[in-house]
Every structure is written in C-alpha cells, then in structure tokens.
Amino acid sequence: MNLFDEIIDRKNVASSKWNPDYLNSLFFSEEVLPFWIADMDFKSPAPMLENIKQRADYGILAYEYSPASFYSSLIRWVEKHHHYPLAKEHIQASPSIGTSIAVAINCLSEEGDGVIIQPPVFMEYMNFIKNNNRRIVKNKLKEENGKYSIDFEDLELKARDPRTKLLILCNPHNPIGQIWNFKELTRMMQICKENNVFVLSDEVHADIVYPPNHFDGCLALDPKFHSHIISLYSPVKTFNLGGFSDSFIFIKDPELKEQISSYMKKYLLGKTNGIIRSALEEAFNSSEQWLKELIIYLNGNIDLIEKMINENNLPIKFHRPEASYQLWLDFRESGMNAKEVHEFLCKKAKLGMNAGFWFGSEGIGFTRMNIASPRSVVKEGMERLVAAFKK
C-alpha cells in the first residue's frame, strides 16, 4: 500500500474540513464528501511527527530561541525549491501569512488606499483588505479556455493611481494552479516599482510543483526590484500543518525589512512555536523524498480525475495544475448557472467543493477541488460525480 493510501478518520478530531456545522452551512448537508478546505488527508512526514513526540516527551515547553541550525535548514530549503539565496537577516518570523499581509497593509498604506488583487483569487485577500479599511482594486486575470494570463495594461493603469500602494500576488496562483513565469514576474515588478507599489508575494503553494514545471520566487528576480518585494512563505501546505501557526516573511532590502519588522514588534508578532520550529527543521532536513512521493501521488490523482472525466464525457474541462493540490474545474459547458452548479454538486453528487464564485465573480462557472486525499476517496468522489450526471 502506498504511504498516502491510508484512510484516516478525521471526524475524530476537530477537523474544520469535516466540521458538521461548516458542511451543513456551506454544502447543505454533513453527508457530502469534502474536497474543499486546503489541507491534506495525509499524515505529515514521519520524521517530523517523531520530532514532535520527542519534544513532548522531553516535557519542558518553556521559552526557546531559533538556533543557527534552524535558519540553515530553512535557507537551504528555500534555495533548492524557490531558487534564490537567503541570509538570516532577510528572515522575519510571523504567525501566519494572513498576519503578514495584514501587517504589510497597515505598515505600507493608509486607510482608503488601494490594494490590487488578481481574481479569481484566494477569497481571504478580499477580507484582509476590507477588514483593514482599504480599497479592493481588481486587476482581473484574462481567461481563454481555462488558461489564464495577466492583463498588464490594466495593471499599469491601476498601479498609476497614487493611492494604490500594494499588489497581493498569488504565486503559484490559488485557485487556478498556475505558476507565473520569470518574464511575467519581471513585467509585474517593473510596473510596480515604477509606480512605487509594493508586492506581497504569497508563495505558500511553492513547494508542490509538478514536473517539468519550475517555480521561481519573486526574490529570484533582479536585485533592483528587491526594494519593493515582500515574500511570504509557510510550510503549512507542504507538510500539512494547517492546525499550527508559523510562517516567514523574506525581505532582502534592509530598509523595508526594518520597516516591517518594527511594525511586527509593536504587536509582539515575531515569536515562533518552539515545538513546530524544531519539527520544521527536521522536515526541511529529512523530508525531501516524502515531498517527491507526495507530488507523484497527487499527479496520479489528477490522472484518475482526467481519465474519469474523459471516459464518461462529463461536461467539465480543466488545465492540469502546474502547482498546488487544487483543481480548477470548468463547468460552463454543463449549461448550469453558478448557483445550479453548486447545488448540483452538493445535493445531487453529495460533494463539498469550493464554488468558483467564492473567489470573486470572475470564478463564476468554475469549482475548486482539493485532490489531496487517498486515491480511493478521490475515486469515490468522481464516481458520485459521474452518477449524478447520469441521473
């Protein structure tokens, strides 16, 4: 049996993905098979779990610091997977990427200022902006047959507004699963730097990349752009750590780094969790093979879904993701409107997936499916979908 084939009953813990209240309110029934929230139904890497057990057995959970060995492990990981060098002085700890975005918004803009997003995109960005009394500025992605591109002319127009202060860049992009290439990143940074717009690059999905695709972090770009780049990273998706809070802000420009770090200190936000910090060091050092096997397994799940869609002539299209464990399924040929698609999936197929319109009106006609489940569960989900179309 493959490492990732194990069925683990997540109803025995307070799992958000399986929370009956969430399932009833979002999908009309707790009987749906959930493929929504972005975590995995797989155990985290064994060496990492063993490290957590050992730390708990040690029995003293007092104040700790991050030793040099931790920074070395993180720096090596980033250089290998994100393709740029880091130094300890470039790293700022943060409780979460959401916290980092909120801090940057407050540090680098005023109430009423504009923050650019590129929908359809992770819905929480809109909440971060609204909750901090800033304006949402949409640089809508251009879509053609499910493939997306950046509207650079529109981005330039929006960035020219002197009250537009930030761009939240999602790379790899959630929900569409695309990686913005070096040329696209460079053009975005040229526009933003020329107009003094700071780029918050959310790179949380950067470690799960399907060959032969290649991910480059924003800080791999020409150093002339670093004064306007804030890179946000967390291993939460990589090692399935959604229940823990720990992330990192990477900033190479000393002045910008001091600005953000000082703001973090105002609210005592720079602390890390000692047990998770130790576990992450273990994972960065020993879980490379686990990650490779995970990516192969997820690719197999995509193969299965593609095969079942094609063999059963389902009115669904999708482009294979370049990264992440999300599929962006196009239901527009089904003839159903957005509400009908969601109700069809929930009530007829008994599946819980993220409705496309949750990611903005630009996602109407689409649905996001989380494929990070054992193959037998994914197969059952697809069998439900096929049966629902045949009823």
N, C-alpha and C positions, 0 to 999 in steps of 0.2 A: 504493500500500500504506500502511495506517495505521502510524504510528510504533510501535505496540505489537504489530503482527502479526509482527515479525521473530522467527524461531526461532533461539535461541542455545543451542548445545550446552553445557550446564552440567556435563557429565560430564568436561570437560577441565580443570576446576579442582576443588579440594577442597570441593565444594558439599555441605553437610550434607543438603540435600533429596534429592540423588541418590546419597548415600553407600551403596554396596552392602551394607555391614555393617548400617547402620540399616534399609535396606529389607528385608533378609533377616530381621532380628530382629523388626521391628515388623509387617511385612506378608507374611512367609513367602517372599518372592521379590524379586530385584532387577529382575524383568521388569515390575513394576507401574508404572503411570503415576502419578507422585506429585502429589497435591494436598493435602499435609499441612502441613509447617512454614510458619510465617507470614512468608515473604518472597515477592518477586515475580520472575517470569521475564522482567522487562523491564529494559532499561538505565536507569540513573539519568539525570536531566536532563543534556542535553549541555553547557550552560554550567558545570555543577558538575564534570563529568568533565574538561572543558578546564582548569578551575581547578586540579584535582589534577595534571594533566600539567604545567602551567606551574610549579607549586610543586616538582614532582620535577625538572624541568629546571633550576630555579634552583640546585639541588644542595647547598644548605646546610639541613640539617634540625635546627638547633640549638634551644636554648630560646627559646620565644616567649611572649608575653602576649596576652590578648584585648583588642584595641583598642576604642575607643568605637564605631567603625563596626559592629563585630560585635554589640554589645549593642543598638544602634539597630535593626539588621535583625531580630534576634530579637524585640525588643519590638513592632515594627510587625507582624510575622507573628502573634504571639500576640493582639494587639489585634484584628486583622482576622479571624482564624479561631476564636479562643476567646472573644472578646468581653469582654475586660476589660483595663484599663491595667496596665502593669508599670513598674517602675523598676529600674535596675541593682542597687540594694541588696536587691531582692527575690530575686535570682537566685543560686543556688549550683550550680556545675558538679558533675557526677557521672559516673563511668564508665558506668553503666547504670541503668536503672530497678530492676532486681533489686538492685543495690548500694544504691540509695536506700531501698528497702523494708527491707533488712536493717539498714541504719544506723538508720532510724527505729524499728524494732522494738527494737533494743538501747538506743537513746537514751531511749525513752519508756516502756519496760516492764521488768519483771524476769522472770527465768526462772520458768516456771509460770503467768505471766499469760496471759490470753486475747486472741486476735486474731480478729476477726469477718471471715468471708468470705461471699460470696453465691452459692453454687453453683446450677446448674452454672457453673463459672468457670475461668479460666486455671489449669491444674494446678500451675504452679510456685509459686503463692501458698502452697499447702499445704507444699511443700518449704521455702520461706523460713521458715515458722512452725516447722515441726518441727526444722529444722536449727539454729534458734536457741533450742531448748528452751522454746518457748511452746506454748500450747494452741490448737488449731483450734476456733473457735466458729462453728457454721453458722447463718446466717440465710438459710434456703433460699428461693429465688425461687418465687413461685407461678406455675404454668403452666396455661393454658387454651387448647387448640387451637393450641399453638405460640407463643402470645403470653405474655409474662412481666410480672409486677408484683412489687413489693416487699411483703413481709409486715411492715408497720410495727409491728403489735402484738408480733410475735416479736422484732423488732429492739429495741424498747423493753425487753422482758423481758431480753434478753441484755445490753444496754448497762447495765442497772441493777446488774449484778454488779460490785462494786468492783474485782475483779481482771480485768475486761475493760478493756483500755487502748486498743485501736486497732480501726478498721474499714478494711480494704482495699477501696476502692470501685473498680470497673472501669467506666469511662465514657469512650467508648462501650464497651459490655459485650462481652467476648470469652468465649464463642463466639457468643452469640445475636445480636449486631449491633444491639442496641437502644441508644438514647441516653436517659439519664434526664433528664426534663424539669425545668424550674425548680421546679415545685411539688414533685416527688418529691425533688429535691436539698435543697430548703429543709426539708422534713419530716425527712429523714435528719439534716441538720445540727442541727436543733432537738433531736432525740433525743440526738445525740452530745454536743453542747455541754452540755446539761442534766446529762449523766452523766459529764462530763469524759473523753470518749472522743475520741481524735484520729483524723482521717480522712486516710488516704493515698489520694489520688485519682489513679489510674493513667489518664492521658489519652493514651496512646501512639497510639491509633487516631483521635484527634480531628480530624485534617485531612482524612480521606477520608469525606466526608459526602455522601449522595445527596439532591439537591433533591427536594422542597421542605423536607426536614428541616433542623433547625437545632441546632447544638451550642453550649452554654454551659459554660465551665469552672467548676469549683467556686468559684474566686476571683471569679467574676462575682456571687456571692451577696452578701447584705447584709454589710457590713464587721464587724458584730457577731459573725459566725461565723469570721472570719479567724484568731482565736487558736487555732483547732483544725483548721485546714486546711493540709495539705501537698500541693501539686500536683506531680505527676511527669509530665514530658514529655520525649519524644525524637522527632526527625525520622526515626528509623530505619525506621519503616513508610512514612512519607510519601515518602521519596526512595530507598527500597530500600538501606539502609545496614547490614543485619544483620551484615556482616562487620567493621564498625567499632564502637568503643565511644565513645559520647558521649551524654550526656543532661543534663537540667537539673531542679533542684528549685526550685519557686517558693513562697516563703513571705512573706506580707505582714506578719505580726506580728513586730516586731523581736526580742522576747524568744525566741520559738520559733525564729526564723531563727538567732539566735546559738547557741542550744542545739544545733541540727542541724549548723550549720557548724563549731562547735567539735569535735563528735564526728567529723566528716569529717576535720578537721585532725589528729586523733590518729593516723589511719591514712594520712595523705597522699593522700586520695582526691579532692581538689578540682582536680586537674590536667586539662587538656584536650589533645587531639591537635591540634597546630598545623596540619597539612595539612587535617584534617577540619573544624576550626574555620573555616579560610579558605574551604573548599568550601561549608560550610553558609551562610556569609554570602552567597556568590554565589547559592546556591539560594534563600534567603529573599528576595533582591532580584530574581531574574530568572526564577523557575520557577513563577510563578502560573498562566500559561497551560498549561504542561506538566501541572500538577496538575488543572486543569479538564478537559483532554483525557483524562487517566487516568481520572477519575471517569466521564466519558461512556463510555469504552471498557469499564470494569468493569460499568457499567449494561447495556451491550449483551450482555456475557457472561451476566448474570443473566437477561436476556430470553431468550437462547438456551436456557438450562437450564430455565427455566419452560415454554417452548414445547415442548421435547422431553419433559418430564415429562407435560404435559397431552395432547399428541398421541398418546403411547404408553400413556396410562392407567397410569403407574407408581404403585405404592402408596407414594408419597413426597409429603410436604407440607413447605412451608416458608413463612415470612413473609419478604418481601423485607427485607433488612437496611437499617437507617437509616444505618449507617456501617460502615466496615472492608471488607476484601475476603474475608470469610468467610461461608459459607452454613451455616446450622444445619438440616440435613436430618432430617426426622422419618420414620423407617422403621417406626413402630409398627403401621401398617396392613398391613405385609407379612406379619405372622404369625410372623416370626422373632424369637428372643430376641437379646439383645445380642451374645453370642458368635457366633451364627449370622449376624447382620448383618455383623459384621466379617470373618468368614471368607468370606461370600458376596462381599463387595466385593474382598477380597484375592485369593482363589483362583479365583473364577468370573468376576468382572468385570475382574480384574487392575488394580485401582485402589488407590492408597495414600492413605487419608483418615484423619483423626483419629477414633478411636472415641469415641462420646459419653461412655462411662463413664470415659475418661481425665480428664474434667473433674469427676469425682465421680459417685457413684451416681445423682445427680439427672439425669445426662445419658444414662441408660440408654434405649435406643430411638432415639437420635439419632446423627448423624455430622456432623463439621465438614469442610467442603470449602473449600479455598483456591482462589479463582477468578482469581487474578492471574497468568494465563498467556495466551499468544496464543489468539485465538478458535479457530483450527484445532485447538489442543491440547485446549481445553475441549470442542469438538465431538467429537473422538475419544474423550475420556473419557466423554461422555454416550452415544455410540454403543456403547461397551463395556458401559455400564450397561444400556442398552435390550436389547442382545443377550443379556446374562446373565439378564435376567428372562424372556426368551422361550425360553431353552433348556429 
